[in-house]
Amino acid sequence: MELNETVELMNSADYKDRFKAEYFQVKVRHDKLKAMCEKWDEGKLNFEPTCPREIYDLQLDSMKKYMDVLVIRAKIENVELI
């Protein structure tokens, strides 16, 4: 899924759809940042990142924790994320 594919869900009147959009948006961003960091580790980036690697690691960790909380909420609120 790409961010632009979440627009309809985000604009829905149904909070469960908006919840799904929130989760998918964070997941897309997390997965893309993780892929960038993996390329960085492999020396395959075509640019020089501005921040130190530790900052990106902190961001990835925070995003992962946020997704974990959303998964727990989804189970409690009966929101199907898959």
Phi, psi and omega per residue, in radians:
M1 nan 2.555 3.085
E2 -1.994 2.805 -3.106
L3 -0.971 -0.723 -3.097
N4 -1.130 -0.340 3.116
E5 -1.383 -0.124 -3.130
T6 -1.671 -0.084 -3.045
V7 -1.040 -0.822 -3.115
E8 -1.066 -0.768 3.103
L9 -1.091 -0.738 -3.110
M10 -1.109 -0.569 -3.110
N11 -1.576 0.031 -3.103
S12 -1.188 2.639 3.033
A13 -1.339 -0.310 -3.116
D14 -1.491 2.107 -3.096
Y15 -1.089 -0.489 3.120
K16 -1.161 -0.651 3.062
D17 -1.142 -0.749 3.118
R18 -1.129 -0.645 3.084
F19 -1.070 -0.821 3.101
K20 -1.030 -0.762 3.131
A21 -1.048 -0.762 3.126
E22 -1.022 -0.840 3.132
Y23 -1.086 -0.855 -3.106
F24 -1.079 -0.657 3.138
Q25 -1.130 -0.772 3.117
V26 -1.144 -0.712 -3.132
K27 -1.107 -0.767 3.123
V28 -1.046 -0.839 -3.125
R29 -1.107 -0.759 3.116
H30 -1.049 -0.866 -3.078
D31 -1.118 -0.644 3.123
K32 -1.238 -0.703 3.095
L33 -1.150 -0.697 3.110
K34 -1.088 -0.754 3.113
A35 -1.097 -0.693 3.104
M36 -1.093 -0.767 -3.138
C37 -1.130 -0.648 3.088
E38 -1.126 -0.730 3.073
K39 -1.104 -0.696 3.116
W40 -1.038 -0.808 3.122
D41 -1.062 -0.581 -3.123
E42 -1.509 -0.036 -3.116
G43 1.241 0.497 -3.053
K44 -1.952 0.216 3.101
L45 -1.355 2.534 3.122
N46 -1.734 0.330 3.072
F47 -2.659 2.907 3.111
E48 -1.786 1.993 3.130
P49 -1.045 2.555 -3.107
T50 -1.372 -0.737 -3.087
C51 -1.519 2.725 3.008
P52 -1.133 2.675 -3.106
R53 -0.987 -0.627 -3.103
E54 -1.039 -0.578 3.118
I55 -1.158 -0.756 3.113
Y56 -1.125 -0.659 3.096
D57 -1.108 -0.721 3.088
L58 -1.083 -0.742 3.128
Q59 -1.110 -0.789 3.124
L60 -1.052 -0.748 3.141
D61 -1.102 -0.750 3.126
S62 -1.125 -0.739 3.130
M63 -1.114 -0.702 3.133
K64 -1.114 -0.772 3.118
K65 -1.094 -0.709 3.107
Y66 -1.078 -0.788 3.099
M67 -1.082 -0.696 3.121
D68 -1.051 -0.741 3.108
V69 -1.120 -0.739 3.132
L70 -1.113 -0.642 3.102
V71 -1.120 -0.738 3.113
I72 -1.100 -0.821 3.099
R73 -1.035 -0.734 -3.116
A74 -1.035 -0.724 3.117
K75 -1.117 -0.777 -3.124
I76 -1.147 -0.698 -3.055
E77 -1.635 0.128 3.118
N78 0.988 0.839 3.072
V79 -1.855 2.103 -3.124
E80 -1.448 1.977 -3.095
L81 -1.594 -0.172 -3.118
I82 -1.798 nan nan
